[in-house]
Amino acid sequence: MKILITNTIFETYTGTEVVVRDLAHAFARAGHTPIVFAGKLGAIAEELRAHGIQVTDNLAQIDGAPDIIHGHHHQQLMEALLYFPETPAIYLSHDGSSMVDEPIYFPRILRYFAVDDRCRNRILQTVGSAAGEVPLMPNAVDLDRFLLRPPLPAKPRRALLFSNYARNDTYLPEVRKACDRAGISLDVMGAGTGTASSAPEKELPGYDLVFAKARCALEAMATGCAVILCDFAGSGPYVTSAAFEEMRRKNFGRALLTQPLKADVLLREIQRYDAADAAAVSQRLRLKAGLEEAAGQWLAIYSTVLQDFDGQAIDRDGEGRAASAYIKKWHTFQRREWEKDQVARLKQIPLIGNLVYRVIHRWLWRLSSEGKF
């Protein structure tokens, strides 16, 4: 089966980019032909290419139509749908608020999926009844990559803040303060501090406690670390085996980050550390969230979609209306983003740049408040 996976970017080792990489590897190991299409490419794209998997930012470079499109992010998904007019698609939502992740309706998107309840609700609100039931497909972890660490100590000694958003001007100081009070050393791994790693599986086994959310939290749990949910959006709970299923439905993500990012709040969660229960969490995750099982589920879904798809009954009129509605909505957004970028460039003008920027920025803000921009 030839599977085209779309993503807004495929440049660094973050979020959906890692999801795409892992799925592509799993599909290739299963004897299928994954292809990745993204708007911007980088190091992670080169990793896949080194393993013989095609990655491109130009659909014209793909030899022949794919059997199915696995869509993330509306722009690249819509490009693929229009370029390959005989190919059906599925859509998977990874974010409950990001603009690039806003769900779209198109007649050839035959199934919609979400990584958590928040994303599912967004699909239902945006696409409506045409989306169907929208099953959850939580994120998975490559268990061959993330191996179990030795048993945790009775008390945590080393902690890791695992996030690209952690910086001294965001929430890093509060996490550090909480760890200092608990007598735990703290390291940071992420782009915000220039400490991002393309191989977190090599770093995680050295830590007892990890502050993270979503995919980063999953990888830490798979390794056997205790986890406190935490990121720029807020502080969340310590992950326990009793709450595992409920938290997984929320992708260990933003919906759970309901507490303020304060040292006192974080210290309270640190004090819930339980080595035995963390081991139980890891065991459950490794049983239910392995990459190979998830890849098998996706392949079964693709097969069902292809069996149900009738290429002779494609609704071209409906597709035209959907494409027209998409262009009407999103060309305005793209224009605004371009104009904002041009205004930001004004600051680079010597001597007068900052003044010109402030004047035009205020003017655009006034237009926006009046609904004219």
Beta strands, then each sheet from edge to edge (+ up, - down):
strand 1: 2-7
strand 2: 33-38
strand 3: 54-56
strand 4: 68-71
strand 5: 89-93
strand 6: 109-114
strand 7: 158-162
strand 8: 185-189
strand 9: 209-212
strand 10: 226-231
strand 11: 234-238
sheet 1: 3+ 2+ 1+ 4+ 5+ 6+
sheet 2: 8+ 7+ 9+ 10+ 11-
end
